[in-house]
Amino acid sequence: MRQDWEPEDLIEVWTLLEDDMKKVRNKSGTTRLGFALLLKFFEVEARFPESAKEVPAAAVEYVAQQVKVPAEAWMDYGWQSKAIQRHRGRFRIISPALMNVALHGMEEAAGVRCRLTGPRAGEPAVGSPTLIRYADDLVVLCHSHDEAQQVKERLARWLEPRGLAFNEDKTRIAHLDEGCDFLGFTVRRYHGMLLIKPSKASVRRIRARRTAEVLALRGQNAAAGSARLNPIIRGWAAYFRGVVSSGVFTSLDNHVWRLVYKWARHTHPNKPNGWVTSRYFGRFNESRQDRRVFGDREGGRCLTRFAWTRVVGHQLVINRTTTGWSALRTFRLLPPDRT
């Protein structure tokens, strides 16, 4: 963000409106000033500042006068506190909706054409690129490298008057055989067949989180472990159930089994392996023919397995903005981020 602001610009951009003042009314001191500055910075940049110094000093002074808090309090705002996490969470709720408004019409700018009549109305026209977008993350599927380059140039011109631009570090043109990661998925062609799978980065993150969660359970019982881990397993599996994920689910179940077995051995270091296995593992879920389920024999609660989530192919919505991945051949444009 630029640091030099004229008084007229400060009034136009950094003035707290009536709705803004309602949001800060129940806050005081440093928290009040910090929330107000995050709010206005987010409206201008559509992102959060990385540090207090990134917010222009003139803007800090101007907003501080409006909320009646000394400007020096901005430097005391807790960047690692729970308060700033709550504040950012409130802004993130509306961020996708705001981006949908700002980027409405991007499909037309990219040159997407759809069938207008007939039984296949809403599907992409022959030779048309396809754009898939979630908030400000998007991927464009094209038929050739040249077409991908042309689409990128058209979108760059379309974004410029809106004060937006591609993040060139995250924007690239890739071949379908090379594949790409998008929203936690890997889209790639394997031996001539297009497959969408959980990305390696997503799998690494869930493995790391599971490891950390199980380590934190030392000193607690099996029921507490299941209560803490089950929502994470169900949520992750539900997100990836619409793609080719059966093999990944099985691999993650094996990883979790090893983690909880080590936990059980650590909890009972003087007991033999057979005793530990019979106490914590068995057919806890009567609807499953699985005797390797981790659970609590006293309460009957057990640990959910990833593989219990049924993999169901995603049903594409036929409209002007959602079309089939496999209909396009080799190249696609992978855009990006705002500046």
Salt bridges, closest charged atoms under 4 A:
ASP9 OD2 - ARG2 NH2 3.63
ASP20 OD2 - LYS40 NZ 3.30
GLU43 OE1 - LYS40 NZ 2.86
GLU45 OE1 - ARG47 NH2 3.50
GLU54 OE2 - ARG47 NH2 2.51
GLU108 OE2 - ARG320 NH2 3.21
GLU123 OE1 - ARG120 NE 2.81
ASP136 OD2 - ARG338 NH1 2.37
GLU147 OE1 - HIS143 ND1 3.39
GLU168 OE1 - LYS152 NZ 3.06
ASP177 OD2 - HIS175 ND1 3.74
ASP177 OD1 - ARG189 NE 2.81
GLU178 OE2 - ARG172 NH1 2.96
GLU213 OE2 - ARG209 NE 3.91
GLU213 OE1 - ARG228 NE 2.69
ASP290 OD2 - ARG305 NE 3.09
ASP337 OD2 - LYS170 NZ 3.63
